[in-house]
């Protein structure tokens, strides 16, 4: 019996790099899918990196590292917003970490969560006055920055 035909793996995707670079790193790098030559997953690497997998100063990715800011499904960064947001300073997500952490499950110094672990926690079961004040102040700062406060 003859062997079944081998199907070639079809690579799909898109990649774009800005012509502008900073220290040899593209200002913007967008990469999704697989490289058609190697079949490997593309990784966006740039000051601003966008892709399924990305590393940059500012990153938007399914899985990424944003040194200053990361946004995506699972991101790590100084500040992070995502389903899993592993922030050093600020994190907001379903699972979040950071000095200030907001999430369904959160770990940090100031924590606003359904289930939280931290020094100052505001949750359905814990109402630390310093946490409450911190998050009220944070909200007022956001409102003023958005032009909605006095």
C-alpha positions as CSV (number, residue, x, y, z in Angstrom):
1,X,0.0,0.0,0.0
2,X,1.5,3.4,-0.9
3,X,2.3,6.0,1.7
4,X,-0.2,8.8,2.0
5,X,1.0,12.0,0.4
6,X,2.8,14.5,2.6
7,X,1.1,17.8,2.8
8,X,3.3,20.8,2.8
9,X,3.0,23.1,5.8
10,X,1.6,26.4,4.6
11,X,3.1,29.4,6.2
12,X,1.0,32.4,6.6
13,X,1.5,35.7,8.1
14,X,2.6,39.3,7.8
15,X,5.7,41.2,8.8
16,X,6.5,44.9,8.5
17,X,9.3,47.0,10.0
18,X,9.5,50.8,9.9
19,X,12.5,52.2,8.1
20,X,13.2,54.4,11.1
21,X,15.4,52.7,13.7
22,X,16.7,53.7,17.2
23,X,20.1,52.1,18.0
24,X,19.5,49.5,15.3
25,X,16.0,48.5,16.6
26,X,13.0,49.3,14.4
27,X,10.8,52.0,15.7
28,X,7.8,49.8,14.8
29,X,7.8,46.1,14.1
30,X,4.6,44.1,13.3
31,X,4.9,40.4,12.9
32,X,2.2,37.7,12.9
33,X,2.1,34.1,11.7
34,X,5.0,31.9,10.4
35,X,8.0,32.7,8.3
36,X,7.5,31.0,4.9
37,X,11.2,30.2,4.6
38,X,11.7,28.6,8.0
39,X,8.2,27.7,9.2
40,X,9.0,29.4,12.5
41,X,6.7,31.6,14.4
42,X,7.4,35.3,13.8
43,X,8.3,37.4,16.8
44,X,7.9,41.2,16.7
45,X,11.0,43.0,18.1
46,X,10.9,46.8,18.1
47,X,10.5,50.0,20.2
48,X,6.8,49.4,19.5
49,X,6.2,45.7,18.9
50,X,2.9,44.2,17.7
51,X,2.2,40.6,17.1
52,X,1.2,37.2,18.4
53,X,4.6,37.1,20.1
54,X,6.4,40.4,20.8
55,X,9.2,42.1,22.7
56,X,9.5,45.9,22.9
57,X,9.4,49.0,24.9
58,X,5.7,49.2,24.2
59,X,4.1,45.9,23.2
60,X,0.7,44.7,22.0
61,X,0.7,40.9,21.7
62,X,-1.0,37.7,22.5
63,X,2.2,36.8,24.5
64,X,4.6,39.6,25.1
65,X,7.1,41.6,27.0
66,X,6.7,45.3,27.1
67,X,9.6,46.9,29.0
68,X,7.5,50.0,29.7
69,X,4.0,48.9,28.7
70,X,2.5,45.6,27.7
71,X,-1.1,45.0,26.4
72,X,-2.4,41.6,25.5
73,X,-3.5,38.2,26.5
74,X,-0.4,37.4,28.6
75,X,2.0,40.2,29.1
76,X,4.9,41.1,31.3
77,X,6.2,44.6,31.8
78,X,6.7,47.6,34.1
79,X,3.0,48.3,33.5
80,X,0.8,45.6,32.0
81,X,-2.9,45.3,31.0
82,X,-4.1,41.9,29.8
83,X,-5.9,38.7,30.7
84,X,-2.7,37.8,32.6
85,X,-0.9,41.0,33.4
86,X,2.4,40.6,35.2
87,X,3.3,44.2,35.9
88,X,6.1,45.4,38.2
89,X,4.6,48.8,38.9
90,X,1.0,48.4,37.7
91,X,-1.0,45.5,36.5
92,X,-4.7,45.2,35.5
93,X,-6.2,41.9,34.3
94,X,-8.0,38.8,35.2
95,X,-4.8,37.8,37.0
96,X,-2.6,40.8,37.8
97,X,0.5,41.7,39.7
98,X,2.2,45.0,40.5
99,X,2.8,47.6,43.2
100,X,-0.8,48.5,42.2
101,X,-2.7,45.5,41.0
102,X,-6.3,45.4,39.8
103,X,-7.9,42.0,38.9
104,X,-10.1,39.2,39.6
105,X,-7.1,37.6,41.2
106,X,-4.4,40.1,42.1
107,X,-1.1,40.2,44.0
108,X,0.7,43.4,44.9
109,X,1.2,46.2,47.5
110,X,-2.1,48.0,46.8
111,X,-4.6,45.5,45.5
112,X,-8.2,45.8,44.2
113,X,-9.5,42.4,43.5
114,X,-12.2,39.8,43.9
115,X,-9.4,37.6,45.5
116,X,-6.4,39.6,46.5
117,X,-3.1,39.2,48.3
118,X,-1.1,42.3,49.3
119,X,-0.2,44.7,52.0
120,X,-3.3,46.9,51.4
121,X,-6.2,45.0,49.9
122,X,-9.7,46.1,48.9
123,X,-11.9,43.1,48.1
124,X,-15.3,41.8,48.9
125,X,-14.0,40.5,52.2
126,X,-11.2,42.9,53.1
127,X,-11.6,46.7,53.1
128,X,-8.3,48.3,54.1
129,X,-8.8,52.1,54.4
130,X,-5.4,52.8,52.8
131,X,-6.3,50.6,49.8
132,X,-9.7,52.3,49.4
133,X,-8.0,55.8,49.5
134,X,-5.3,54.7,47.0
135,X,-7.8,53.5,44.5
136,X,-10.1,56.5,44.9
137,X,-7.0,58.8,44.4
138,X,-6.0,56.7,41.3
139,X,-9.5,57.1,39.9
140,X,-9.5,60.8,40.4
141,X,-6.1,61.1,38.7
142,X,-7.5,59.1,35.7
143,X,-10.6,61.3,35.5
144,X,-8.5,64.5,35.6
145,X,-6.1,63.2,32.9
146,X,-9.2,62.4,30.8
147,X,-10.5,66.0,31.3
148,X,-13.4,65.0,33.5
149,X,-12.3,66.5,36.8
150,X,-11.6,69.9,38.4
